[in-house]
Amino acid sequence: MAANSNAPIILDVGKASRRQIRELAQGCGKLAGDVQDAVAEVTATLGDDNGGDEQRQLVPVVLVYRKKQRKKRRARGGGRGGSLFPWF
């Protein structure tokens, strides 16, 4: 049996929100589309798999992202002691 010499496919998608990561885990969304495009590209470069199970090759796909920081919520006090309710 020959060793698999295929290098992994590394996708750097930049900053991703929690929602995008959750959608990827569910198999939908923008990031899932990016992964599907990469897999289709690798499949096209490897060619047809008509040779059966012995000639199939596994290529790992690694997704690199940075978590977006959550927006901090500020109290709108209007300069009067930082009250959450400006009418008090």
Phi and psi restraints in degrees (range 20) as a CNS / XPLOR table:
assign (resid 1 and name C) (resid 2 and name N)
       (resid 2 and name CA) (resid 2 and name C) 1.0 -84.4 20.0 2
assign (resid 2 and name N) (resid 2 and name CA)
       (resid 2 and name C) (resid 3 and name N) 1.0 147.8 20.0 2
assign (resid 2 and name C) (resid 3 and name N)
       (resid 3 and name CA) (resid 3 and name C) 1.0 -75.1 20.0 2
assign (resid 3 and name N) (resid 3 and name CA)
       (resid 3 and name C) (resid 4 and name N) 1.0 146.0 20.0 2
assign (resid 3 and name C) (resid 4 and name N)
       (resid 4 and name CA) (resid 4 and name C) 1.0 -78.0 20.0 2
assign (resid 4 and name N) (resid 4 and name CA)
       (resid 4 and name C) (resid 5 and name N) 1.0 115.6 20.0 2
assign (resid 4 and name C) (resid 5 and name N)
       (resid 5 and name CA) (resid 5 and name C) 1.0 -103.7 20.0 2
assign (resid 5 and name N) (resid 5 and name CA)
       (resid 5 and name C) (resid 6 and name N) 1.0 13.2 20.0 2
assign (resid 5 and name C) (resid 6 and name N)
       (resid 6 and name CA) (resid 6 and name C) 1.0 -76.2 20.0 2
assign (resid 6 and name N) (resid 6 and name CA)
       (resid 6 and name C) (resid 7 and name N) 1.0 131.6 20.0 2
assign (resid 6 and name C) (resid 7 and name N)
       (resid 7 and name CA) (resid 7 and name C) 1.0 -77.4 20.0 2
assign (resid 7 and name N) (resid 7 and name CA)
       (resid 7 and name C) (resid 8 and name N) 1.0 149.0 20.0 2
assign (resid 7 and name C) (resid 8 and name N)
       (resid 8 and name CA) (resid 8 and name C) 1.0 -68.8 20.0 2
assign (resid 8 and name N) (resid 8 and name CA)
       (resid 8 and name C) (resid 9 and name N) 1.0 152.2 20.0 2
assign (resid 8 and name C) (resid 9 and name N)
       (resid 9 and name CA) (resid 9 and name C) 1.0 -89.3 20.0 2
assign (resid 9 and name N) (resid 9 and name CA)
       (resid 9 and name C) (resid 10 and name N) 1.0 122.8 20.0 2
assign (resid 9 and name C) (resid 10 and name N)
       (resid 10 and name CA) (resid 10 and name C) 1.0 -110.2 20.0 2
assign (resid 10 and name N) (resid 10 and name CA)
       (resid 10 and name C) (resid 11 and name N) 1.0 119.4 20.0 2
assign (resid 10 and name C) (resid 11 and name N)
       (resid 11 and name CA) (resid 11 and name C) 1.0 -107.5 20.0 2
assign (resid 11 and name N) (resid 11 and name CA)
       (resid 11 and name C) (resid 12 and name N) 1.0 117.7 20.0 2
assign (resid 11 and name C) (resid 12 and name N)
       (resid 12 and name CA) (resid 12 and name C) 1.0 -102.1 20.0 2
assign (resid 12 and name N) (resid 12 and name CA)
       (resid 12 and name C) (resid 13 and name N) 1.0 108.5 20.0 2
assign (resid 12 and name C) (resid 13 and name N)
       (resid 13 and name CA) (resid 13 and name C) 1.0 -98.6 20.0 2
assign (resid 13 and name N) (resid 13 and name CA)
       (resid 13 and name C) (resid 14 and name N) 1.0 1.6 20.0 2
assign (resid 13 and name C) (resid 14 and name N)
       (resid 14 and name CA) (resid 14 and name C) 1.0 77.7 20.0 2
assign (resid 14 and name N) (resid 14 and name CA)
       (resid 14 and name C) (resid 15 and name N) 1.0 -143.8 20.0 2
assign (resid 14 and name C) (resid 15 and name N)
       (resid 15 and name CA) (resid 15 and name C) 1.0 -79.0 20.0 2
assign (resid 15 and name N) (resid 15 and name CA)
       (resid 15 and name C) (resid 16 and name N) 1.0 136.3 20.0 2
assign (resid 15 and name C) (resid 16 and name N)
       (resid 16 and name CA) (resid 16 and name C) 1.0 -132.8 20.0 2
assign (resid 16 and name N) (resid 16 and name CA)
       (resid 16 and name C) (resid 17 and name N) 1.0 139.4 20.0 2
assign (resid 16 and name C) (resid 17 and name N)
       (resid 17 and name CA) (resid 17 and name C) 1.0 -81.0 20.0 2
assign (resid 17 and name N) (resid 17 and name CA)
       (resid 17 and name C) (resid 18 and name N) 1.0 166.3 20.0 2
assign (resid 17 and name C) (resid 18 and name N)
       (resid 18 and name CA) (resid 18 and name C) 1.0 -59.7 20.0 2
assign (resid 18 and name N) (resid 18 and name CA)
       (resid 18 and name C) (resid 19 and name N) 1.0 -37.2 20.0 2
assign (resid 18 and name C) (resid 19 and name N)
       (resid 19 and name CA) (resid 19 and name C) 1.0 -65.0 20.0 2
assign (resid 19 and name N) (resid 19 and name CA)
       (resid 19 and name C) (resid 20 and name N) 1.0 -43.2 20.0 2
assign (resid 19 and name C) (resid 20 and name N)
       (resid 20 and name CA) (resid 20 and name C) 1.0 -62.8 20.0 2
assign (resid 20 and name N) (resid 20 and name CA)
       (resid 20 and name C) (resid 21 and name N) 1.0 -38.9 20.0 2
assign (resid 20 and name C) (resid 21 and name N)
       (resid 21 and name CA) (resid 21 and name C) 1.0 -67.2 20.0 2
assign (resid 21 and name N) (resid 21 and name CA)
       (resid 21 and name C) (resid 22 and name N) 1.0 -41.5 20.0 2
assign (resid 21 and name C) (resid 22 and name N)
       (resid 22 and name CA) (resid 22 and name C) 1.0 -63.2 20.0 2
assign (resid 22 and name N) (resid 22 and name CA)
       (resid 22 and name C) (resid 23 and name N) 1.0 -42.5 20.0 2
assign (resid 22 and name C) (resid 23 and name N)
       (resid 23 and name CA) (resid 23 and name C) 1.0 -64.7 20.0 2
assign (resid 23 and name N) (resid 23 and name CA)
       (resid 23 and name C) (resid 24 and name N) 1.0 -36.2 20.0 2
assign (resid 23 and name C) (resid 24 and name N)
       (resid 24 and name CA) (resid 24 and name C) 1.0 -63.2 20.0 2
assign (resid 24 and name N) (resid 24 and name CA)
       (resid 24 and name C) (resid 25 and name N) 1.0 -42.0 20.0 2
assign (resid 24 and name C) (resid 25 and name N)
       (resid 25 and name CA) (resid 25 and name C) 1.0 -63.1 20.0 2
assign (resid 25 and name N) (resid 25 and name CA)
       (resid 25 and name C) (resid 26 and name N) 1.0 -29.6 20.0 2
assign (resid 25 and name C) (resid 26 and name N)
       (resid 26 and name CA) (resid 26 and name C) 1.0 -85.8 20.0 2
assign (resid 26 and name N) (resid 26 and name CA)
       (resid 26 and name C) (resid 27 and name N) 1.0 -7.8 20.0 2
assign (resid 26 and name C) (resid 27 and name N)
       (resid 27 and name CA) (resid 27 and name C) 1.0 88.5 20.0 2
assign (resid 27 and name N) (resid 27 and name CA)
       (resid 27 and name C) (resid 28 and name N) 1.0 18.7 20.0 2
assign (resid 27 and name C) (resid 28 and name N)
       (resid 28 and name CA) (resid 28 and name C) 1.0 -136.1 20.0 2
assign (resid 28 and name N) (resid 28 and name CA)
       (resid 28 and name C) (resid 29 and name N) 1.0 175.0 20.0 2
assign (resid 28 and name C) (resid 29 and name N)
       (resid 29 and name CA) (resid 29 and name C) 1.0 98.0 20.0 2
assign (resid 29 and name N) (resid 29 and name CA)
       (resid 29 and name C) (resid 30 and name N) 1.0 -179.7 20.0 2
assign (resid 29 and name C) (resid 30 and name N)
       (resid 30 and name CA) (resid 30 and name C) 1.0 -64.4 20.0 2
assign (resid 30 and name N) (resid 30 and name CA)
       (resid 30 and name C) (resid 31 and name N) 1.0 -44.7 20.0 2
assign (resid 30 and name C) (resid 31 and name N)
       (resid 31 and name CA) (resid 31 and name C) 1.0 -66.5 20.0 2
assign (resid 31 and name N) (resid 31 and name CA)
       (resid 31 and name C) (resid 32 and name N) 1.0 -36.2 20.0 2
assign (resid 31 and name C) (resid 32 and name N)
       (resid 32 and name CA) (resid 32 and name C) 1.0 -64.8 20.0 2
assign (resid 32 and name N) (resid 32 and name CA)
       (resid 32 and name C) (resid 33 and name N) 1.0 -36.3 20.0 2
assign (resid 32 and name C) (resid 33 and name N)
       (resid 33 and name CA) (resid 33 and name C) 1.0 -64.7 20.0 2
assign (resid 33 and name N) (resid 33 and name CA)
       (resid 33 and name C) (resid 34 and name N) 1.0 -39.4 20.0 2
assign (resid 33 and name C) (resid 34 and name N)
       (resid 34 and name CA) (resid 34 and name C) 1.0 -62.5 20.0 2
assign (resid 34 and name N) (resid 34 and name CA)
       (resid 34 and name C) (resid 35 and name N) 1.0 -42.0 20.0 2
assign (resid 34 and name C) (resid 35 and name N)
       (resid 35 and name CA) (resid 35 and name C) 1.0 -65.7 20.0 2
assign (resid 35 and name N) (resid 35 and name CA)
       (resid 35 and name C) (resid 36 and name N) 1.0 -42.8 20.0 2
assign (resid 35 and name C) (resid 36 and name N)
       (resid 36 and name CA) (resid 36 and name C) 1.0 -62.9 20.0 2
assign (resid 36 and name N) (resid 36 and name CA)
       (resid 36 and name C) (resid 37 and name N) 1.0 -38.7 20.0 2
assign (resid 36 and name C) (resid 37 and name N)
       (resid 37 and name CA) (resid 37 and name C) 1.0 -63.1 20.0 2
assign (resid 37 and name N) (resid 37 and name CA)
       (resid 37 and name C) (resid 38 and name N) 1.0 -42.2 20.0 2
assign (resid 37 and name C) (resid 38 and name N)
       (resid 38 and name CA) (resid 38 and name C) 1.0 -65.8 20.0 2
assign (resid 38 and name N) (resid 38 and name CA)
       (resid 38 and name C) (resid 39 and name N) 1.0 -40.9 20.0 2
assign (resid 38 and name C) (resid 39 and name N)
       (resid 39 and name CA) (resid 39 and name C) 1.0 -65.5 20.0 2
assign (resid 39 and name N) (resid 39 and name CA)
       (resid 39 and name C) (resid 40 and name N) 1.0 -39.5 20.0 2
assign (resid 39 and name C) (resid 40 and name N)
       (resid 40 and name CA) (resid 40 and name C) 1.0 -64.4 20.0 2
assign (resid 40 and name N) (resid 40 and name CA)
       (resid 40 and name C) (resid 41 and name N) 1.0 -38.8 20.0 2
assign (resid 40 and name C) (resid 41 and name N)
       (resid 41 and name CA) (resid 41 and name C) 1.0 -65.5 20.0 2
assign (resid 41 and name N) (resid 41 and name CA)
       (resid 41 and name C) (resid 42 and name N) 1.0 -42.4 20.0 2
assign (resid 41 and name C) (resid 42 and name N)
       (resid 42 and name CA) (resid 42 and name C) 1.0 -65.9 20.0 2
assign (resid 42 and name N) (resid 42 and name CA)
       (resid 42 and name C) (resid 43 and name N) 1.0 -40.5 20.0 2
assign (resid 42 and name C) (resid 43 and name N)
       (resid 43 and name CA) (resid 43 and name C) 1.0 -61.9 20.0 2
assign (resid 43 and name N) (resid 43 and name CA)
       (resid 43 and name C) (resid 44 and name N) 1.0 -39.4 20.0 2
assign (resid 43 and name C) (resid 44 and name N)
       (resid 44 and name CA) (resid 44 and name C) 1.0 -67.4 20.0 2
assign (resid 44 and name N) (resid 44 and name CA)
       (resid 44 and name C) (resid 45 and name N) 1.0 -36.8 20.0 2
assign (resid 44 and name C) (resid 45 and name N)
       (resid 45 and name CA) (resid 45 and name C) 1.0 -75.3 20.0 2
assign (resid 45 and name N) (resid 45 and name CA)
       (resid 45 and name C) (resid 46 and name N) 1.0 -29.4 20.0 2
assign (resid 45 and name C) (resid 46 and name N)
       (resid 46 and name CA) (resid 46 and name C) 1.0 -76.6 20.0 2
assign (resid 46 and name N) (resid 46 and name CA)
       (resid 46 and name C) (resid 47 and name N) 1.0 -25.2 20.0 2
assign (resid 46 and name C) (resid 47 and name N)
       (resid 47 and name CA) (resid 47 and name C) 1.0 93.4 20.0 2
assign (resid 47 and name N) (resid 47 and name CA)
       (resid 47 and name C) (resid 48 and name N) 1.0 -170.5 20.0 2
assign (resid 47 and name C) (resid 48 and name N)
       (resid 48 and name CA) (resid 48 and name C) 1.0 -75.1 20.0 2
assign (resid 48 and name N) (resid 48 and name CA)
       (resid 48 and name C) (resid 49 and name N) 1.0 145.9 20.0 2
assign (resid 48 and name C) (resid 49 and name N)
       (resid 49 and name CA) (resid 49 and name C) 1.0 -102.9 20.0 2
assign (resid 49 and name N) (resid 49 and name CA)
       (resid 49 and name C) (resid 50 and name N) 1.0 45.8 20.0 2
assign (resid 49 and name C) (resid 50 and name N)
       (resid 50 and name CA) (resid 50 and name C) 1.0 -76.5 20.0 2
assign (resid 50 and name N) (resid 50 and name CA)
       (resid 50 and name C) (resid 51 and name N) 1.0 -7.6 20.0 2
assign (resid 50 and name C) (resid 51 and name N)
       (resid 51 and name CA) (resid 51 and name C) 1.0 -77.6 20.0 2
assign (resid 51 and name N) (resid 51 and name CA)
       (resid 51 and name C) (resid 52 and name N) 1.0 -7.7 20.0 2
assign (resid 51 and name C) (resid 52 and name N)
       (resid 52 and name CA) (resid 52 and name C) 1.0 99.5 20.0 2
assign (resid 52 and name N) (resid 52 and name CA)
       (resid 52 and name C) (resid 53 and name N) 1.0 -169.0 20.0 2
assign (resid 52 and name C) (resid 53 and name N)
       (resid 53 and name CA) (resid 53 and name C) 1.0 -67.8 20.0 2
assign (resid 53 and name N) (resid 53 and name CA)
       (resid 53 and name C) (resid 54 and name N) 1.0 -28.5 20.0 2
assign (resid 53 and name C) (resid 54 and name N)
       (resid 54 and name CA) (resid 54 and name C) 1.0 -68.7 20.0 2
assign (resid 54 and name N) (resid 54 and name CA)
       (resid 54 and name C) (resid 55 and name N) 1.0 -25.6 20.0 2
assign (resid 54 and name C) (resid 55 and name N)
       (resid 55 and name CA) (resid 55 and name C) 1.0 -100.8 20.0 2
assign (resid 55 and name N) (resid 55 and name CA)
       (resid 55 and name C) (resid 56 and name N) 1.0 -0.1 20.0 2
assign (resid 55 and name C) (resid 56 and name N)
       (resid 56 and name CA) (resid 56 and name C) 1.0 -71.6 20.0 2
assign (resid 56 and name N) (resid 56 and name CA)
       (resid 56 and name C) (resid 57 and name N) 1.0 145.0 20.0 2
assign (resid 56 and name C) (resid 57 and name N)
       (resid 57 and name CA) (resid 57 and name C) 1.0 -121.9 20.0 2
assign (resid 57 and name N) (resid 57 and name CA)
       (resid 57 and name C) (resid 58 and name N) 1.0 138.8 20.0 2
assign (resid 57 and name C) (resid 58 and name N)
       (resid 58 and name CA) (resid 58 and name C) 1.0 -97.8 20.0 2
assign (resid 58 and name N) (resid 58 and name CA)
       (resid 58 and name C) (resid 59 and name N) 1.0 130.0 20.0 2
assign (resid 58 and name C) (resid 59 and name N)
       (resid 59 and name CA) (resid 59 and name C) 1.0 -123.0 20.0 2
assign (resid 59 and name N) (resid 59 and name CA)
       (resid 59 and name C) (resid 60 and name N) 1.0 116.4 20.0 2
assign (resid 59 and name C) (resid 60 and name N)
       (resid 60 and name CA) (resid 60 and name C) 1.0 -71.3 20.0 2
assign (resid 60 and name N) (resid 60 and name CA)
       (resid 60 and name C) (resid 61 and name N) 1.0 143.0 20.0 2
assign (resid 60 and name C) (resid 61 and name N)
       (resid 61 and name CA) (resid 61 and name C) 1.0 -116.0 20.0 2
assign (resid 61 and name N) (resid 61 and name CA)
       (resid 61 and name C) (resid 62 and name N) 1.0 122.2 20.0 2
assign (resid 61 and name C) (resid 62 and name N)
       (resid 62 and name CA) (resid 62 and name C) 1.0 -111.3 20.0 2
assign (resid 62 and name N) (resid 62 and name CA)
       (resid 62 and name C) (resid 63 and name N) 1.0 126.8 20.0 2
assign (resid 62 and name C) (resid 63 and name N)
       (resid 63 and name CA) (resid 63 and name C) 1.0 -105.2 20.0 2
assign (resid 63 and name N) (resid 63 and name CA)
       (resid 63 and name C) (resid 64 and name N) 1.0 122.6 20.0 2
assign (resid 63 and name C) (resid 64 and name N)
       (resid 64 and name CA) (resid 64 and name C) 1.0 -111.6 20.0 2
assign (resid 64 and name N) (resid 64 and name CA)
       (resid 64 and name C) (resid 65 and name N) 1.0 127.3 20.0 2
assign (resid 64 and name C) (resid 65 and name N)
       (resid 65 and name CA) (resid 65 and name C) 1.0 -143.7 20.0 2
assign (resid 65 and name N) (resid 65 and name CA)
       (resid 65 and name C) (resid 66 and name N) 1.0 162.7 20.0 2
assign (resid 65 and name C) (resid 66 and name N)
       (resid 66 and name CA) (resid 66 and name C) 1.0 -117.3 20.0 2
assign (resid 66 and name N) (resid 66 and name CA)
       (resid 66 and name C) (resid 67 and name N) 1.0 133.2 20.0 2
assign (resid 66 and name C) (resid 67 and name N)
       (resid 67 and name CA) (resid 67 and name C) 1.0 -72.0 20.0 2
assign (resid 67 and name N) (resid 67 and name CA)
       (resid 67 and name C) (resid 68 and name N) 1.0 131.2 20.0 2
assign (resid 67 and name C) (resid 68 and name N)
       (resid 68 and name CA) (resid 68 and name C) 1.0 -70.8 20.0 2
assign (resid 68 and name N) (resid 68 and name CA)
       (resid 68 and name C) (resid 69 and name N) 1.0 141.7 20.0 2
assign (resid 68 and name C) (resid 69 and name N)
       (resid 69 and name CA) (resid 69 and name C) 1.0 -73.4 20.0 2
assign (resid 69 and name N) (resid 69 and name CA)
       (resid 69 and name C) (resid 70 and name N) 1.0 143.2 20.0 2
assign (resid 69 and name C) (resid 70 and name N)
       (resid 70 and name CA) (resid 70 and name C) 1.0 -73.3 20.0 2
assign (resid 70 and name N) (resid 70 and name CA)
       (resid 70 and name C) (resid 71 and name N) 1.0 143.9 20.0 2
assign (resid 70 and name C) (resid 71 and name N)
       (resid 71 and name CA) (resid 71 and name C) 1.0 -71.7 20.0 2
assign (resid 71 and name N) (resid 71 and name CA)
       (resid 71 and name C) (resid 72 and name N) 1.0 133.7 20.0 2
assign (resid 71 and name C) (resid 72 and name N)
       (resid 72 and name CA) (resid 72 and name C) 1.0 -83.0 20.0 2
assign (resid 72 and name N) (resid 72 and name CA)
       (resid 72 and name C) (resid 73 and name N) 1.0 134.5 20.0 2
assign (resid 72 and name C) (resid 73 and name N)
       (resid 73 and name CA) (resid 73 and name C) 1.0 -90.7 20.0 2
assign (resid 73 and name N) (resid 73 and name CA)
       (resid 73 and name C) (resid 74 and name N) 1.0 133.8 20.0 2
assign (resid 73 and name C) (resid 74 and name N)
       (resid 74 and name CA) (resid 74 and name C) 1.0 -108.2 20.0 2
assign (resid 74 and name N) (resid 74 and name CA)
       (resid 74 and name C) (resid 75 and name N) 1.0 145.9 20.0 2
assign (resid 74 and name C) (resid 75 and name N)
       (resid 75 and name CA) (resid 75 and name C) 1.0 -78.0 20.0 2
assign (resid 75 and name N) (resid 75 and name CA)
       (resid 75 and name C) (resid 76 and name N) 1.0 136.8 20.0 2
assign (resid 75 and name C) (resid 76 and name N)
       (resid 76 and name CA) (resid 76 and name C) 1.0 -99.2 20.0 2
assign (resid 76 and name N) (resid 76 and name CA)
       (resid 76 and name C) (resid 77 and name N) 1.0 92.4 20.0 2
assign (resid 76 and name C) (resid 77 and name N)
       (resid 77 and name CA) (resid 77 and name C) 1.0 -97.1 20.0 2
assign (resid 77 and name N) (resid 77 and name CA)
       (resid 77 and name C) (resid 78 and name N) 1.0 -14.5 20.0 2
assign (resid 77 and name C) (resid 78 and name N)
       (resid 78 and name CA) (resid 78 and name C) 1.0 71.0 20.0 2
assign (resid 78 and name N) (resid 78 and name CA)
       (resid 78 and name C) (resid 79 and name N) 1.0 19.6 20.0 2
assign (resid 78 and name C) (resid 79 and name N)
       (resid 79 and name CA) (resid 79 and name C) 1.0 81.5 20.0 2
assign (resid 79 and name N) (resid 79 and name CA)
       (resid 79 and name C) (resid 80 and name N) 1.0 12.6 20.0 2
assign (resid 79 and name C) (resid 80 and name N)
       (resid 80 and name CA) (resid 80 and name C) 1.0 -113.3 20.0 2
assign (resid 80 and name N) (resid 80 and name CA)
       (resid 80 and name C) (resid 81 and name N) 1.0 64.7 20.0 2
assign (resid 80 and name C) (resid 81 and name N)
       (resid 81 and name CA) (resid 81 and name C) 1.0 82.5 20.0 2
assign (resid 81 and name N) (resid 81 and name CA)
       (resid 81 and name C) (resid 82 and name N) 1.0 7.6 20.0 2
assign (resid 81 and name C) (resid 82 and name N)
       (resid 82 and name CA) (resid 82 and name C) 1.0 73.9 20.0 2
assign (resid 82 and name N) (resid 82 and name CA)
       (resid 82 and name C) (resid 83 and name N) 1.0 27.6 20.0 2
assign (resid 82 and name C) (resid 83 and name N)
       (resid 83 and name CA) (resid 83 and name C) 1.0 -69.1 20.0 2
assign (resid 83 and name N) (resid 83 and name CA)
       (resid 83 and name C) (resid 84 and name N) 1.0 142.6 20.0 2
assign (resid 83 and name C) (resid 84 and name N)
       (resid 84 and name CA) (resid 84 and name C) 1.0 -73.4 20.0 2
assign (resid 84 and name N) (resid 84 and name CA)
       (resid 84 and name C) (resid 85 and name N) 1.0 -23.9 20.0 2
assign (resid 84 and name C) (resid 85 and name N)
       (resid 85 and name CA) (resid 85 and name C) 1.0 -114.1 20.0 2
assign (resid 85 and name N) (resid 85 and name CA)
       (resid 85 and name C) (resid 86 and name N) 1.0 103.4 20.0 2
assign (resid 85 and name C) (resid 86 and name N)
       (resid 86 and name CA) (resid 86 and name C) 1.0 -67.5 20.0 2
assign (resid 86 and name N) (resid 86 and name CA)
       (resid 86 and name C) (resid 87 and name N) 1.0 -15.2 20.0 2
assign (resid 86 and name C) (resid 87 and name N)
       (resid 87 and name CA) (resid 87 and name C) 1.0 -84.8 20.0 2
assign (resid 87 and name N) (resid 87 and name CA)
       (resid 87 and name C) (resid 88 and name N) 1.0 -1.9 20.0 2
